[in-house]
Amino acid sequence: MIEPKIFSVGQINHYIKNLIENDFILNSLWVKGEISNFKYHSTGHMYFTLKDNNAAINCVMFKGSADILPFIPENGMS
């Protein structure tokens, strides 16, 4: 039987970061959807879901980006 490969959280994050940064499409990707489950956390981070008729993506906007956003997102916004 083949042993499964076990990775640390840091190794997986590093791997995914490299995939995104080095992929022609993913490194300049924008996503369009409707905001739902929005929460503006006391840390300044924003947590929400982007959804369309077929799927949903759980998202986080970290404080550094949230601080320069010229508006506060709300549920139902596109």
Secondary structure, DSSP 8 states (H G I E B T S, - for coil): --------HHHHHHHHHHHHHH-TTGGG-----EEEEEEE-TTS-EEEEEE-SS-EEEEEE-HHHHTT-SS---TT--
